[in-house]
Amino acid sequence: MWLALNICLYLSFIYISATFISDSCQLQGRFKLNGMYQDGDFIIGGLFEVQHLKNFPELTFRAEPELPQCEEFYMASFQQALTMVFAVNEINNNNDLLPNITLGYQIYDNCLRLGVAFRAAISLVSGTEESFSNLNCIGPPPVIGIVGDPGSTQSIAISSVLGLFRIPMVSYYATCSCLSDRKKYPSFFRTIPSDAFQVRAMVQILRHFGWTWVGLLYSDDDYGIYAAQSFHQEMQLFGGCVAFSEILPYDNNHKDIQRIVRVIRTSTAKVVVAFSTDLSSLMDELLLQNVTGRQWIASEAWTTTPILQTAQYLPLLGGTLGIAIRRGQIQGLHDFLIRLHPDNNPRNSTIKIFWETIFGCKFEALDEQQEQDGTKCLGQEDLSSTETAYTDVSELRASYNVHKAVYALAHALHDLMQCEEGRGPFSGNSCADITNLKPWQLVHYLQKVNFTTGFGDQVSFDDNGDALAIYDVMNWHPRSDGSIIVHTVGVVNEGATTGKVLTLDEDALYWNFETKKPPKSVCSESCPPGTRRARRKGFPVCCFDCLPCGDGEISNTTNSPECVMCPDDFWSNPENDHCVPKEVEFLSYEDPLGISLTTASLLGTTFCALVMVIFAYNCNTPVVRANNSELSFLLLLSLKLCFLCVLLFIGRPQLWTCQLRHAVFGISFVLCISSILVKTMVVIAVFKSSRPESKSAIKWFGSAQQRGTVLALTSTQVAICTVWLSTASPAPHKNNQYIHSKIVYECAVGSVVGFSVLLGYIGLLAAVSFLLAFMARKLPDNFNEAKFITFSMLIFCAVWITFVPAYLSSPGKYAVAVEIFAILASSFGLLVAIFAPKCYIIILHPEKNTKKAIMGR
């Protein structure tokens, strides 16, 4: 950076000095740069790493530096430079793109040195004319944009300066995520994804195979450290965990390597991710200790490196998955490359250097012997007979990015020229003047570029100047000779219109495991539906236990963090993985208990009817006529109603059944108890009337008075029921409180006060009847019905006193059954206690059913 700053200040000082001294700009010096040139209406600059400058001249700042000499020719990089030439010629021959416009190029070799790259960039943007008299800067700039530089360090330095003048720069290989800072690098673009995208692409592969427990290895440099930081962040977002994270020693220290191997061997993680350019020492130690059975995930730095693709590493690295820069196909490039021939233009010096390197000759022979030996270059040698990285177009990755970069600039210029005046994007809706093009105007259109290559890839830039992230997914397969060959098995495309970022041909994948299937790499097995995850204390989030959901709770997804409660009317199934409607419980006629109670009810009704028939048949006998036969028939009728009201308690509760069941029950029992009460009062009155002093008592208990008393007492209960039903009527109610897994369908009483008054009134009448009958129990036997009434009321009271706690402690339908049982028990008690003795005399001892027997004493 200091070198770049000094050069910039120096050039600025020279420019200012020249402005004050002369009316024209004079070229102060010329850098010795190798390159290629073609004239055109607009020139595109290019920076490529064709050669390597091993020894940079010493900078003393006291004398002009010597011009550097670059060495070590890189065939692959020269292919990338020629791809730019091919793309320019292809565009010039395209009538649909930039018609009537000829593009030219000026390409320089940066020699893998920042100083050389910066000099080349300054030469491109300032031009190489000896003098320049047009100080108004009218006309097109020397270059409309630069393709390059491939290095991140060089791109940072160059773009820092070019960004001040908004000169567009489109790199095809600089991946540093720092270059996405639009404030620092406002005119920088690139056709290769940022390192941040690389990490996301690798995490997409982990997500696809469900590998949430992975190891991480990374080199001790900026590339590895920044990649590891991004990887940790992305894994947290993905929900995965890093089992171990180890830095590979910069000096390949053997003890550190052995320690890392021990970590890999003892870890339960079966997947290892590595960000590094040098893994040879680690792999050798892993082979030495026979640490196999791991699935390796390679970063783009070593996915396609041939160093590890030998037979000895196959047991260890076979099946490795990695990502690589998108490979493309460029139709006609191979033919163009082999048709290349040098010319005498000094501005195409790089072609001559290439020619001398590939054919081992010299254009300028040093002596006659060299010329006789055939080492002099003729320029007509046949490139098709050579096999080098230059002619190999099977793996066009960086070259494909160069092709896209040139086309991006061409499309931006084409869109600029298509602008209609008055509808332009600049101030006053103006368009750019093609005869006086400003670089910043092209930056505007370059930001909006969107086109599709001949290979089918979409090219556009986001707000930070980054291209859409497209990576090839690579898989290491075994060759027949035991070595490793790398196959493309998928694509990671963050700009996919289908929404599917990762596309894999899983049938083409090679797995280096006995099962020939992808391994499992999880800290804990997935929790099935019906369970929830419970994190283990002291462990990462990927390590957890699976706890079953509680009753009424479900989880219907794998690895659910929580169980959710079912809605009110639903309950969990036995597997706790979905909610099912709750079982509705009520006392039904199909239920065995319901059948039993119904049978008992009908039996009671039948017995009442039978007794009525017996009494009707023997209505003139003394036993029936005693104690008012009319009351006896009324009592039997009320008992029959008591038995029949039970049927209203059985079956699915409905509004009318809820309203009738307690009303009919209350009125029937009041009718029954009031009849018994009147019978008791008649017994007492008859006994007292036998005494001379109480002969007038019987006149108050005639038939009319008896019927009136029963009617009055029953009417009171009718009034209570009427008020209760009109103010707070009972209604069907779904009760979830008794049994949470069931809905108890019951009749809510509506008003507890109304229900209490109804029962209280029955209890009051029963208590009065019991007391009166108890008082009359010692009357003469032959006339005494009071002791049977006493016994019947004792049964009645005992049943209903025990009913209360039994009812309150019975859940669901059993509470209804308890109430029915109390009704049946008390009804049977009254029926048997009062009418069984009489039926016994009528049927079995008719001789006792005479007036003489009755009046015996």
Helices and strands as residue ranges (DSSP letters): H 2-21, E 25-26, E 35-38, E 42-48, H 75-92, E 103-109, H 114-126, E 131-132, E 145-147, H 152-162, G 163-165, E 169-171, G 177-180, E 188-190, H 195-209, E 213-219, H 222-238, E 241-248, H 254-266, E 271-275, H 280-288, E 295-298, G 311-313, H 314-317, E 321-325, H 333-338, G 346-348, H 349-359, H 368-372, G 383-385, H 398-417, G 427-429, G 434-436, H 439-447, E 450-452, E 458-460, E 470-478, E 484-493, E 502-504, G 506-508, E 531-535, E 544-548, E 553-554, E 564-565, E 570-572, E 579-581, E 583-585, H 592-617, H 622-625, H 629-645, G 646-649, H 655-689, G 692-701, H 703-727, E 731-735, E 742-748, H 752-775, G 781-783, H 786-809, H 813-844, G 846-848, H 851-854
